[in-house]
């Protein structure tokens, strides 16, 4: 009996030590997941554009995090977008473990949820969340056509979403085909390329990356084409998280409506 209690106590202590209690979020898309997991009370620092964590300290942007501020928060877990903007040396200087969250597909989002669930001691909640999100996808209906879709990330300069992005996977899951076909996350393009691609649907977003874009339907360079224009919120599409699944359903309905009216 004593041996059993000793093993139990060690297991509990090990589990407690494994779970993060002071989290700094440097991957803005992960904020939604932390909230859905019910672990927002563990967050002590966030990037300046991440809302919903009023008690957390702003630590700069994910591109230029303030290492001194982060270190002063004494975090035990950093959620980062990758080594491009946050190196192992920076993590070592802070003295905290770093977990990367930068999904490019819906399946990578669910894997990220599972990982963050384990890191925050919310594994059971993560499993339930994943089950709910994947269950939503059962409502998808294959459109009667596969529309060619151009997704504008920014107007100036004109940047488009490539197939190696959450947007590309969302459009594919919804039944569309992303054009021009570029095996990148984002790529710079121009109006001539858009005209040559002849998109059926042109999606443009507004948000931190594309603050005040002109409505593409009124842009003179596009007067020779007449795609269906769809305006979306950047945070619903460019941030890969639980909202991505809802956005796929939105696109699926839009694509189906386009095909019926074609």
HELIX and SHEET records of a PDB file:
HELIX    1   1 UNK A    2  UNK A   18  1                                  17    
HELIX    2   2 UNK A   30  UNK A   37  1                                   8    
HELIX    3   3 UNK A   40  UNK A   42  5                                   3    
HELIX    4   4 UNK A   67  UNK A   72  1                                   6    
HELIX    5   5 UNK A   88  UNK A   94  1                                   7    
HELIX    6   6 UNK A  106  UNK A  119  1                                  14    
HELIX    7   7 UNK A  123  UNK A  136  1                                  14    
HELIX    8   8 UNK A  137  UNK A  139  5                                   3    
HELIX    9   9 UNK A  166  UNK A  174  1                                   9    
HELIX   10  10 UNK A  191  UNK A  197  1                                   7    
HELIX   11  11 UNK A  216  UNK A  218  5                                   3    
HELIX   12  12 UNK A  220  UNK A  222  5                                   3    
HELIX   13  13 UNK A  234  UNK A  237  1                                   4    
HELIX   14  14 UNK A  243  UNK A  261  1                                  19    
SHEET    1   A 5 UNK A  57  UNK A  58  0                                        
SHEET    2   A 5 UNK A  43  UNK A  46  1                                        
SHEET    3   A 5 UNK A  23  UNK A  25  1                                        
SHEET    4   A 5 UNK A  77  UNK A  80  1                                        
SHEET    5   A 5 UNK A  97  UNK A 100  1                                        
SHEET    1   B 4 UNK A 177  UNK A 178  0                                        
SHEET    2   B 4 UNK A 148  UNK A 154  1                                        
SHEET    3   B 4 UNK A 159  UNK A 161 -1                                        
SHEET    4   B 4 UNK A 186  UNK A 188 -1                                        
SHEET    1   C 4 UNK A 177  UNK A 178  0                                        
SHEET    2   C 4 UNK A 148  UNK A 154  1                                        
SHEET    3   C 4 UNK A 201  UNK A 206  1                                        
SHEET    4   C 4 UNK A 228  UNK A 233  1                                        
END                                                                             
